[in-house]
Amino acid sequence: MFSPEGPTLLELTVQAMSSTERGYDLLAPKFDSSPFRTPDRVLDAFAAAVEPLGPFAHGLDVCTGTGAGAGTLRRLCKERVVGVDFSAGMLAEARRAYADAADPPSMRWVRADTLALPFAPAFDLAVSFGAFGHFLPRERPALFSQVFRSLRPGGYFAFPVPAPQPVGSRGYWALWGFDTAMRIRNALWRPRFIMYYRTFRLPDVLADLERTGFTVATAALEELGRRPDGSPRARAVFARRP
């Protein structure tokens, strides 16, 4: 799973015993060489699904990390892309990655708490990749509300959601084991590191989006294939501010 340039087991242990913010500051220089970065094939499939909803002028990447999602937004938005994250280390890597990026669109990086976004309702498209496990289910309505307020009327909040692992499969037990270990760690150790893989269930997420005021639709990401039972391996969620 890890390339030679990626984090070592010792480094991951130190990061996991830190706070969520500090852990990502430490991980940032090696994040793009770890399996935690959203794969390009997922980003490409997602971009192809979102593009017909445009055109888009201004894009917001929520929990941008090292900027992989912001790079996808550069392909979809014509004027401006903003990446927001609470980790100074991750944002420093994003700035380095796009230091030579040609304009337009312009690129801007903002350090902020995503539960208190500092933006006016000016974005046509907001996206997020791989970050929802850092929010407890009770925090989701606040997160969705902040994104809603940052979108102009008619704007979209879009993100991919992988299909749940089949019950009893190796992937199922791996995620179950990880979440259990993190719950024990957070019960016994401070500061907490919030990252859970099994708390972002699609039916609950769609209900939270609708309660926030979004009009919600989903689409299969066919480029990522289907499982043996015929269900898609991943879906895109399109939440539109009316």
Secondary structure as the mmCIF struct_conf table of DSSP 4:
data_model
#
loop_
_struct_conf.conf_type_id
_struct_conf.id
_struct_conf.beg_label_comp_id
_struct_conf.beg_label_asym_id
_struct_conf.beg_label_seq_id
_struct_conf.end_label_comp_id
_struct_conf.end_label_asym_id
_struct_conf.end_label_seq_id
TURN_TY1_P TURN_TY1_P1 PRO A 4 GLU A 5
BEND BEND1 GLY A 6 GLY A 6
HELX_RH_AL_P HELX_RH_AL_P1 LEU A 9 ALA A 16
TURN_TY1_P TURN_TY1_P2 MET A 17 MET A 17
BEND BEND2 SER A 18 SER A 18
HELX_RH_AL_P HELX_RH_AL_P2 THR A 20 LEU A 27
HELX_RH_3T_P HELX_RH_3T_P1 ALA A 28 SER A 33
BEND BEND3 SER A 34 SER A 34
TURN_TY1_P TURN_TY1_P3 PRO A 35 PHE A 36
BEND BEND4 ARG A 37 ARG A 37
HELX_LH_PP_P HELX_LH_PP_P1 THR A 38 PRO A 39
HELX_RH_AL_P HELX_RH_AL_P3 ASP A 40 VAL A 50
HELX_RH_3T_P HELX_RH_3T_P2 GLU A 51 LEU A 53
STRN STRN1 PHE A 56 VAL A 62
TURN_TY1_P TURN_TY1_P4 CYS A 63 CYS A 63
TURN_TY1_P TURN_TY1_P5 GLY A 65 THR A 66
BEND BEND5 GLY A 67 GLY A 67
HELX_RH_AL_P HELX_RH_AL_P4 ALA A 68 LEU A 76
STRN STRN2 CYS A 77 ASP A 85
BEND BEND6 PHE A 86 PHE A 86
HELX_RH_AL_P HELX_RH_AL_P5 ALA A 88 ALA A 97
TURN_TY1_P TURN_TY1_P6 TYR A 98 ASP A 100
HELX_LH_PP_P HELX_LH_PP_P2 ALA A 101 ALA A 102
BEND BEND7 ASP A 103 PRO A 105
STRN STRN3 SER A 106 ARG A 111
TURN_TY1_P TURN_TY1_P7 THR A 114 LEU A 115
BEND BEND8 ALA A 116 ALA A 116
BEND BEND9 PRO A 121 PRO A 121
STRN STRN4 PHE A 123 VAL A 127
BEND BEND10 GLY A 130 GLY A 130
HELX_RH_3T_P HELX_RH_3T_P3 PHE A 132 HIS A 134
BEND BEND11 PHE A 135 PHE A 135
HELX_RH_3T_P HELX_RH_3T_P4 PRO A 137 GLU A 139
HELX_RH_AL_P HELX_RH_AL_P6 ARG A 140 SER A 150
STRN STRN5 LEU A 151 PRO A 162
HELX_LH_PP_P HELX_LH_PP_P3 ALA A 163 PRO A 166
TURN_TY1_P TURN_TY1_P8 VAL A 167 GLY A 168
BEND BEND12 SER A 169 SER A 169
HELX_RH_AL_P HELX_RH_AL_P7 ARG A 170 LEU A 188
BEND BEND13 TRP A 189 PRO A 191
BEND BEND14 TYR A 197 THR A 199
HELX_RH_AL_P HELX_RH_AL_P8 LEU A 202 THR A 212
TURN_TY1_P TURN_TY1_P9 GLY A 213 GLY A 213
STRN STRN6 THR A 215 ALA A 220
HELX_RH_3T_P HELX_RH_3T_P5 GLU A 222 LEU A 224
STRN STRN7 ARG A 226 ARG A 226
TURN_TY1_P TURN_TY1_P10 PRO A 228 ASP A 229
BEND BEND15 GLY A 230 GLY A 230
STRN STRN8 PRO A 232 PRO A 232
BEND BEND16 ARG A 233 ARG A 233
STRN STRN9 ALA A 234 ARG A 240
#
